[in-house]
């Protein structure tokens, strides 16, 4: 199934958890989503390559049930290199080189928690523990970073944040960089913990990302609210998805 086929597929075919469907199905009938689908169809007709593959566009929502969400890490848009993006922000498919921003995340984890840095960049184990790895924009043209911004995805992911903000309590929102912080401005700081710092990109990590201790602070908050901490340690190796 291609990206465009999957976008407005009947709800029974969408690869996202049932607990999310009850909150988001109305969005798939909205005008902005129809416009987004038309845009993707036109791009495909022009021979453009779109990442990630259609079956994993909603991987973040398929890997982390609504009721299980305890931490949200908010990214910007998918990686635009071949084989990288698989629907989880900052994460790459097994066998793909670890991108620089993710390597800096690993370095901060090591300094914060003693994390052993693996040779892969697949973060699916975090998603399965309740860490929603959500990009603001869910598709991108190959080789063109941010090429699908402003086409409608932001409205969809704003809805996701809004639903979490209103219907859950005690979620940790991790916002790295000005883009994520602006998008997270709607979050009720009385109901949730919001952690902010510069982005882990090599261009900004040294300006306050390193040393932010967001991973240990998130776990301390979860434990203080009677929830299980996240085991940030990743396996040494992972199988291809």
N, C-alpha and C positions, 0 to 999 in steps of 0.2 A: 504494500500500500504506500503510495507516495505522500509527500507532505501535504499536497493540495487535496488529495483524496481524503486524507484523514481529518482535515481541518473541520469540515462540516458533516462528517459521517454521522449516520444515525447513532444515537447515544449508546446503543448496545455494542457498537463497534469501536467506540472511542477507548483508547488504552489509557484510562485514568481510573483511579479507585472509585468505587461506587459511592463512598462517603463524600467525595468531591462532586460527583454528578448532581446530587440533590441540591447543592449550593450554586452550581455553575451552568446547569443545562440551559437556563434562560439566556445566558450570554451567547450561546451558539445560534440563537435565532435572532440576535440583534443585528441592526443595520450595519454597524461597524464591522461585525464579523463577516457578513456577506461581502463587504467591500474588501476586507483583508483577503478573503478567499479568492476574489476576483483578481486582486493584485498578484497573488502567488501563482494563479493559473496563467496569467499573462507573462510573468517572469519565466515560468517553465516553458511556455510556448516559444519564447525567445531563445531557448537553449541555455538558460541560466541554471547553474547547479545550486540547490538550496540545502543548507544544513540546519539541523540534523535530519536524519531520515524520518519520514512521516510517522513511522511506528513508535518513535521515541520523542516526538515533539513535546508530549505531555508527560514525559518520564518522571519529572519531579512530583507531579500529582498522582502518578501511578505507583511510585515507590514509597510515598509517605502518606498514609491515610490522614484525613482531616482530623480525626479524633486523636491521632498519635502525635500531631505536631507539637513540639515543645521548643524548638529553636528554628528560626528562619534566617538563612544567610542569603542576602539579596545581591545578585549580580546584575550585569548590564545586558549583554547579548551573547549568543553562543560563539564559541571559537569558530573561525572561518577557514581553518585548514582542513584538508582531507583527512577523514578518519578520527577527528578530534571530538567534535560535539556529540553528546548523546543525551541531551535533555536535562542535565544536572549542572548547575552553575559551578564554574571552576574545575569541574571534573572532566577527565578525558577517558576514552576507551582504553581498555587494557592493551598493552603493547605499543601505545603512543608515548612519545617522550613527554616528560612532565613539563608543562609550560612555566615560564618564569614567575608569573604571579602565584601559581600554586606552589612552586618551590619555596617562595617567600612565606606562604602560609605554613608550609611544613617547618620552615626554620623558626617561625614564631611559636608554633606548637612545641617544637623541641625545647626552646628556651623556657616556655611557660609550663609545660607538663612533663618534660623528659621524653616526649614522643620520639620513637625511632623512625627515621625517614625511610620510607619504602622506595623501591625503584619504579613504581607505577603511579599513575595519577587518578585511579578510579575511586570515587568517593561514595559508591553505592552503599557501603556498610554504614556510613553516617545516615544516609536517607532512610535506611531500614530501622534506625533507632529513633526516628522522629525529627531529624534535621531536614527541613524543607529547603532544598537547594534550588532556589527560584531565580531565574533570569527575568528581567523586566520585559525583554523582547525575546520571543521564543524561536525565531528563525533568522537566518542570515544568508546572503549570497556568498558563494565561495570566493575567498580572496578579498572581500570587501567588508571590512569591519563596520558595524553600525548601519549597514545598508538597508535594513528593514525597520529602522526606527521611524516613528511617526506614521506607521501604516495601520495601527489599531491594536497591536499587542499590548501597549501600555495600558489601555483601558481595561483589557482583560485581566492583566496582572494587578492593576489597582483594585479590581473587584476581589481578587484573592486576598490581598492585604486587608481590605475593608472587612471582609467576612471573618478573617482571623481576629482582627482587632475588636469587632463587635461581639462575636459569639464565643470567644475563648478568653481565658484569663491566665496570667502568669506565663506568657510566651516570651522567649528571649529573641529580640530582633537584632541581628548583627548587620550594621550598615557601614560598609567601607567605601569611603570616597564621597564626593559631593553629590554625584548622581544618585546613589542609593539613599543618601541622607535626605535629599529633596523628595524622593518618592516616598520615604517613610515618615514624612512630616505629619501625616494623618494619624499616626499611632498614638494611642492614649497612654502616656507615661505613668499614669496612676494605676493602670491595669496590667501593664507589661514592662519588662526591662528592655531598654534600648541602649545598645552599645555602639559607639561611633568612633571611628578613627580614619586616618588617611587610608587610601587603597593600597593593597599589597603589590601593585605594579612596581617594577624596578625604578620607575620614575618618581615614585612617591613613598615607597615603603620606609625609607630612612627618615621620613619627616614625622613619624609617630605611629606607624603601623607596628614596627618592631617594638616590643615591650608593652603592647596594649593589654596583654593577658586576658583577651576576650574568652578564650576557651576555658580557662579555670574559673573566671568570673561567671560565665554562663552556668557551669556545673554547680558552683556554690549557690547560685540563685535557685536552680532547680531543686537542689537538696533542701534548701530552706523552705521551699514550698511543697515539700513532700513528694517530689517526683524523682525518678531515677536519673542519675547523671549519665552523660553520654560517654561511652568508651571511644575516645578519639583515635586510639591506636588502630592502624590499618594492617591487614595481613601483609606479609612480605611479598606474596604473589597473588594474583587473581586470575580467574579464567576469563576468556573472552565472552562478551555478552552476545 
